[in-house]
């Protein structure tokens, strides 16, 4: 099952981005996690079928209504963890 790491930069903290991303992930049926980063970005690992991953990535380009996404970085995660749900993790 493919996994991608998504890093979203811009005004993405304090706007409900993590909760909205988790809701989108649950809606499309992918697993993984999301967390805030100290540098002001939001980071997520998303695992699932490629079409559903692509939906989450597309959503991340705009995020929730109060977000101002400036850049989205995507990388394939070669040795991903096995997830059974989509969780919000503590900031890193």
C-alpha positions as CSV (number, residue, x, y, z in Angstrom):
1,X,0.0,0.0,0.0
2,X,1.6,3.3,-1.0
3,X,2.3,6.0,1.5
4,X,3.2,9.7,0.9
5,X,4.5,12.3,3.2
6,X,2.8,15.7,2.7
7,X,4.2,18.9,4.0
8,X,1.9,22.0,3.8
9,X,3.4,25.5,4.2
10,X,1.7,28.8,4.6
11,X,-0.9,30.0,7.1
12,X,-1.9,26.4,8.1
13,X,-1.7,26.3,11.9
14,X,-4.4,27.7,14.1
15,X,-7.0,27.3,11.3
16,X,-8.2,23.7,12.0
17,X,-6.0,22.2,9.2
18,X,-5.2,19.0,11.1
19,X,-8.8,18.2,12.0
20,X,-10.0,19.0,8.5
21,X,-7.3,16.9,6.9
22,X,-8.2,14.0,9.2
23,X,-11.9,14.4,8.2
24,X,-10.9,14.4,4.5
25,X,-8.7,11.3,5.0
26,X,-11.5,9.5,6.8
27,X,-14.0,10.5,4.1
28,X,-11.9,9.0,1.3
29,X,-10.8,6.0,3.4
30,X,-7.1,6.4,3.8
31,X,-5.0,5.9,7.0
32,X,-2.0,7.6,8.6
33,X,-1.4,10.7,10.7
34,X,-1.1,14.5,10.7
35,X,0.7,16.9,13.0
36,X,1.9,20.5,13.3
37,X,5.6,21.2,12.9
38,X,7.6,23.8,14.9
39,X,8.5,25.6,11.7
40,X,4.8,26.5,11.1
41,X,4.0,23.8,8.6
42,X,1.7,20.8,8.8
43,X,3.0,17.3,8.1
44,X,1.0,14.2,7.2
45,X,1.7,10.6,6.2
46,X,-1.2,9.2,4.1
47,X,-1.5,5.5,3.2
48,X,-4.0,3.9,0.9
49,X,-4.9,3.3,-2.7
50,X,-3.4,5.9,-5.0
51,X,-6.6,7.5,-6.2
52,X,-7.6,8.2,-2.6
53,X,-4.2,9.5,-1.7
54,X,-4.4,11.8,-4.7
55,X,-7.7,13.2,-3.4
56,X,-6.1,14.0,0.0
57,X,-3.2,15.7,-1.8
58,X,-5.5,17.7,-4.0
59,X,-7.4,18.8,-0.9
60,X,-4.2,19.8,0.9
61,X,-3.5,22.4,-1.8
62,X,-6.3,24.5,-0.5
63,X,-7.1,23.1,3.0
64,X,-9.9,24.4,5.2
65,X,-11.5,27.8,4.6
66,X,-9.3,29.9,6.9
67,X,-6.0,28.3,5.6
68,X,-3.7,30.1,3.1
69,X,-1.6,27.3,1.5
70,X,1.5,28.6,-0.1
71,X,3.2,25.3,-1.0
72,X,2.6,21.6,-0.7
73,X,5.6,19.2,-0.8
74,X,5.0,15.5,-1.6
75,X,7.5,12.6,-1.0
76,X,7.0,8.8,-1.2
77,X,7.6,7.1,2.1
78,X,9.4,3.8,1.3
79,X,9.0,2.0,4.7
80,X,5.7,3.2,6.0
81,X,4.1,2.2,9.3
82,X,1.0,0.1,9.3
83,X,-2.0,2.2,10.3
84,X,-5.5,1.2,11.1
85,X,-7.0,4.7,11.3
86,X,-6.1,8.3,10.7
87,X,-4.8,10.1,13.8
88,X,-3.7,13.5,14.9
89,X,-0.3,13.4,16.5
90,X,1.5,15.7,18.9
91,X,3.5,18.6,17.4
92,X,7.1,17.9,16.4
